[in-house]
Amino acid sequence: MIITVLFVLIFVLKNLFTNTATLKNTLISVGVFAAVLIIAYAVSGGDATPYFYNGIEATSGESQMVGAGLIAFYILIASAAVIMLLSGVKKLTNK
C-alpha cells in the first residue's frame, strides 16, 4: 500500500512539474484554498463559553480552529453551489 502511494505521488509530482500549464492551475487552486482558510480563520472568533470534551476543557484557540473549519466549509459549499448554477445558466444560454 505504501509503495503504491509513493509511486502515485512520484508520478503526480513528475507530471505536475513537466507541464507548466498544470502547475499554474494547481498553484492558483492552492492559493485560493489557502485564502479561504485564512479568511475563515480571521472571521471566526474564539468562544468565551467553556466547552468540555471527556472532562477536558477546550481552549480558545481550539474553539477558533473549529469555527474556522466550519466557516471554510460554508464558504466552499456556497462557492460550489454558485459555480454549479453559473455553469447551468451558461449551458442554457449557449444553445
N, C-alpha and C positions, 0 to 999 in steps of 0.2 A: 504494500500500500504506500509506504513512504517513498519507495523508488519510483512508483508511478507518479506521485505528486511532484517529486523532484524533476522528472522528465517533462511533465506538463509545464512547470514553472520555467524550466530552461528554454523550451521551445516557444513559449509565450513571450518571454523577455527577448529572445533572439529575433522573433518576428517583429516585436514592438520597436526595437532599435534599428532594424534594417528598413522599415517602411516609415518614412518621416511623416507622412500624412496621418497614419495611425497614431504615431507618437504625439502629434499635435492635438488630435481629437481626445486622446486619453488624458493628456495634461490639462486640457480645458475642462473635461469632465471631473477630474480630481480637484481642480481649483474651485469649480462651482460647488462641489460637495463640501469641500473644506469651508467655503464661505457660508454655506447653510449651517454647518456645525458651529462656526464662530458666532454667527448672528443668533442662533438658538441659545448658545451659552450666555451671550451678552443680555438677551432679553429675559432669560429665566433668572429668578432670584432665589436665594436660599430661604427656606421657610423657617419661621421662628417657632412653629409648633413642634414640640418634641415627638418624634416617631420612634417606636421601638420595634425591633425585629429580633425574635428569640431572646428577649431581655436585654439587647444591646441597643443603645440609643444611636440613631443616625445623626451624623454631623451635618452642619450647614452645607459643607462642600458636597457631600453625598446627595443631599437634597437638591442642590443646584444642578448636579450632573443628571439626576433623574429627570428634573424639569427640562433641562436642555435636550435630553433624549426624546422626551415627549413632544416638545416644540419642533424639533428637527423632523420627527415622524409626521407631524401635522403639516409642516411645510412641504415635505416630499410628497405626501398623499395629495395635497391640493395642487401641487405642480403637475403631478401625473394626470390628475383629472382634467386640468386645463389643457394640457398638451393633447390628451385624447379627444377632447371636444374640438379643439382647433384643427386637429388632423381630420376629424369627421366633416367639419364645415368646409375645409379645403377640398376634400374629395367631392363634396356635393357641388361646390361652385366651379370645379374644373370640368364638369360634364357638360 
